[in-house]
């Protein structure tokens, strides 16, 4: 088959046939071979986990069925992508590679560089399309010509690509098909295997169902439920894993959302909620742009003045207690245990988990980041690592955000129901003591049959620890050299969007601190 010009569509984290530009372009050009490479390095990376694979496997099954309706197979290759390209080139002679651009982790970045090198060596064209609002090669966010949101808006308003209806399947593809789609869930790939009994299932059909229920019913209470862990589970969009694995495209969600905003324009609660959700979609891409522009955010503290502040210690007892949900701080432990079981927690609680690990327990941000990456079904490197560093105070540019877990419990779990569900050791305690059981008076300990330190751990002195780290961080950031480094970070990574000016002494101080650098969060709600 050496005279066949094969168009290879390389699926990565874009597991759909709708609004898939590489698939549409390949189908219009000639015989098509859709492939997904199950690469050992990806699944043995320290931030990979079984729950990621389960979601991906669900989505691949759905993708295979969707491709079948178009008359196309899904070739599942187990091995490195470069080896597959070698085999396809040898068999077909002339190939063109089509894919979406990806901003992933350090492993995927190195893999893509290897594929680029292979393509240059073998004179193979690799056509990459943009999937999110990320601009490849952007070195600065300042200046009119590089205004980032202009690029984002242009991509989001462009027409979507329909699934191709007259695609021609490549002959002889079975020689490269290693895994039957029915065997995907049983693969052992070397990843972290922490079970996730309540994880979201993957696949485009699941994503579409979630979206329809959100814009027809659940989304009306989105804004008022955003910070509360129990309510956010029900009224949040829960689209984040589907955007992370591309079962839905960002563009189709944005366009659908804008139609819904027009539909609900007369309902103030709907309008506020959909406006808030629109902002999250923007910040989703804004964060990924940071990792695209500064890949070292994944493994190195962003601000140079703060890099020697703490040492990484994977065996630190505070880290082990935090990972197990045994810190003795009820809301922190409830969030961790919930995350282990479900693979998802709302953004405010994610921020609190990192804040408590780094400020309340004095841990370096890196090991907590890896642990949470393995637990999040919706793990998106471009959102995850910049957000972790921001919440840990490692950017050197933002105001320090230290979340008091007692106040967070009072504000966001006022009934104590979330804590009671995930920390059953505390269900016998009255509400006023459930968020701080260590303070239960001795006169009540016998009455309720509860002994702090015996029935539930005593906590680290997280308030004193947080004061220590806040003081140290602020002092390190005040030096002229540190300020110069902060300005360089702002010039390279800060959004040019400016929040509306706020009044008052505290608000003016915040406005001076470039709070728009990282915004309020990526899409994990």
Buried (B, 14 or more C-beta within 10 A) or exposed (E): EEEBEBBBBBBBBBBBBBBBBBBBBBBEBBBBBBBBBBBEEBBEBBBBBBBBBBBBBBBBBBBBBBBEEBBBBBBBBBBBBBEBBEBBBEBBEBBBBBBBBBBBBBBBBEBBEEBEEBBEEEEBEBBBBBBBBBBEEBEEBEEEEBBBBEBBBEBBEEEBBEBBEEBBBBEEBEEBBEBEBEEBEEBEBEBBEBEBEEBBBBBBBBBBEBBEEBBEEBBBBBBBBBBBBBBBBEBBBBBBBBBBBBBBBBBBBBBBBBEBBEEBEEEEBBBBBBEBBBBBBBBBBBBBBBBBBBBEBBEBBBBBBBEEBBEEEEEBEBBEBBBEBBBBBBBBBBBBBBBBBBBBBBBBBBBBBBBBBBBBBBBBBBBBBBBBBBBBBBBBBBBBBBBBBBBBBBBBBBEBBBBBBBEBBBEBBEEBEBBBBBBEBBEBBEBEBBBBBBEBEEEEBEEBEBEBEEBBBEBBEBBEBBEEBBEBBEEBBEEEEBBEBBEEBBEBBBBBBEEEEEEEEEEEEBBEEBBBBBBBBBBBB
